[in-house]
Amino acid sequence: MGTDDIAYLCNALSLGEKVGPAQVLDGVLKDKGRQMLELCLVGKIMTTKLVNKSVFIDVFTKVWRVEGGVEIEPVEGNIIIFHFRNLEAKSRILMGGLWHFDRAIIILEEPTGEGEIMELKFNRTKFWIQIHNVHLICMSEEAGFFLGKMISKVREVDLESGKGES
């Protein structure tokens, strides 16, 4: 086969998208995929340096002590998938607060099944904030919501935790 033949065959190749899917994904396969996603979290360790994945996995397996265990799978860079065995364990970790590793915040996302893991934004997380030296007139739940909304969305205001402290 000569170079002209190879050039002709290369020109005949097409990598463009076809109109419509080649095959429709079976409903049972979609359901299994959704069930798997319900038990997953995708996390990103927010640091510019690469994290030692084996140390991370050892630490978080011990820290989280998840009933039934959790499989921690490195993806790319500092992005990691967490595969839980039950929804209660996943919920406990999500509600457990702001997680961090080696002085870097870990942002957790619940994958939706749309798009790719690398397209997740990892741009939101929950923080507990404390506002000090507030005037007495502002020590109400409504004022707490008002002040908190100056930063971002407010989930709850706790007036009791700061009382009696000096």
C-alpha positions in Angstrom: 0.0 0.0 0.0 1.5 3.3 -1.1 1.3 6.7 0.5 -1.4 7.8 -1.8 -3.6 4.9 -0.7 -3.0 5.7 3.0 -3.8 9.4 2.4 -7.0 8.3 0.6 -8.1 6.1 3.5 -7.2 8.8 6.1 -9.4 11.3 4.2 -12.3 8.8 4.3 -12.1 8.6 8.1 -14.7 10.7 10.0 -14.6 11.4 13.7 -17.6 13.8 13.6 -20.7 13.2 15.7 -23.4 11.1 14.2 -27.0 12.2 14.3 -28.6 10.5 17.3 -27.1 7.8 19.5 -25.8 4.6 18.0 -27.7 2.6 20.6 -30.1 3.5 23.3 -28.9 2.6 26.8 -31.1 -0.1 28.4 -33.4 1.1 31.2 -32.1 -1.5 33.6 -28.5 -0.3 33.1 -29.6 3.3 33.7 -31.3 2.3 36.9 -28.2 0.4 38.1 -26.1 3.5 37.3 -28.5 5.8 39.2 -28.4 3.4 42.2 -24.6 3.5 42.1 -24.5 7.3 41.9 -26.8 7.6 44.9 -24.1 6.0 47.0 -21.3 8.1 45.6 -19.7 11.5 46.4 -17.0 13.2 44.4 -14.5 15.2 46.3 -11.8 17.7 45.4 -9.0 18.6 47.7 -8.6 22.3 47.1 -4.8 22.8 46.9 -2.4 23.5 44.1 -0.1 20.7 45.2 -0.7 17.1 44.5 -1.8 15.1 47.5 -0.4 11.7 48.5 -3.4 9.5 47.6 -2.4 6.5 49.6 -2.0 8.6 52.8 -5.3 10.4 52.1 -7.1 7.1 51.7 -5.6 5.7 54.9 -6.5 8.8 56.9 -10.0 9.2 55.7 -10.8 5.5 56.0 -9.9 5.8 59.7 -11.4 9.2 60.3 -14.7 8.5 58.8 -15.2 5.0 60.3 -18.0 4.4 57.9 -20.3 1.4 58.7 -19.8 -1.1 55.9 -16.7 0.8 54.8 -16.1 3.3 52.0 -14.1 2.7 48.8 -12.0 5.7 48.0 -10.9 5.9 44.4 -8.5 8.5 43.1 -9.6 9.9 39.7 -7.2 12.7 38.4 -5.2 15.4 40.1 -6.8 15.9 43.5 -10.3 14.6 42.6 -11.5 11.5 44.4 -14.6 9.4 44.2 -16.1 7.9 47.4 -18.2 4.8 47.1 -20.4 4.2 50.1 -22.3 1.0 51.0 -25.4 2.7 52.3 -27.1 6.1 52.1 -26.9 6.7 55.9 -23.1 6.7 55.8 -23.0 9.0 52.8 -25.5 11.4 54.5 -23.5 11.3 57.8 -20.3 12.3 55.9 -22.1 15.1 53.9 -23.6 16.5 57.1 -20.5 16.0 59.1 -19.2 19.4 58.3 -16.3 20.9 56.5 -13.7 18.3 55.8 -10.0 19.1 55.3 -6.8 17.3 54.6 -3.2 18.7 55.0 -4.6 22.3 55.5 -6.7 22.1 52.3 -10.5 22.1 52.2 -12.3 19.1 50.6 -15.4 20.1 48.6 -17.8 17.2 48.2 -20.3 17.0 45.3 -23.1 14.6 44.7 -22.8 13.5 41.1 -26.0 13.7 39.0 -25.0 11.5 36.1 -24.9 14.4 33.7 -21.6 15.2 32.2 -18.2 14.0 33.3 -16.5 14.1 36.7 -13.9 16.6 35.5 -16.8 19.0 34.6 -18.0 19.3 38.2 -17.4 22.8 39.5 -16.5 22.2 43.2 -17.4 25.8 43.9 -19.7 25.5 46.9 -19.4 24.2 50.5 -20.9 24.9 53.8 -19.2 26.9 56.5 -20.1 27.6 60.1 -19.3 31.2 60.9 -19.3 33.1 64.1 -19.9 36.9 64.2 -18.3 38.7 67.1 -18.9 42.1 68.8 -22.5 42.4 67.5 -24.6 45.2 69.1 -27.3 44.0 71.5 -30.0 45.3 69.1 -28.7 42.8 66.5 -28.8 39.7 68.7 -31.8 38.1 67.2 -32.4 35.3 64.7 -33.6 37.8 62.1 -30.5 39.9 62.4 -28.4 36.8 62.3 -30.0 35.9 59.0 -29.6 39.4 57.7 -25.9 39.6 58.6 -25.2 36.0 57.3 -26.8 36.7 54.0 -24.3 39.5 53.5 -21.8 36.7 53.0 -23.9 34.0 51.3 -26.9 31.7 51.8 -27.8 31.1 55.5 -29.0 27.7 56.6 -29.5 28.3 60.3 -28.8 30.8 63.0 -27.7 29.5 66.4 -28.1 32.1 69.2 -27.4 29.7 72.0 -23.9 28.6 71.3 -22.2 31.9 72.0 -24.0 32.7 75.3 -22.0 32.6 78.5 -18.6 32.6 76.7 -16.0 35.2 77.5 
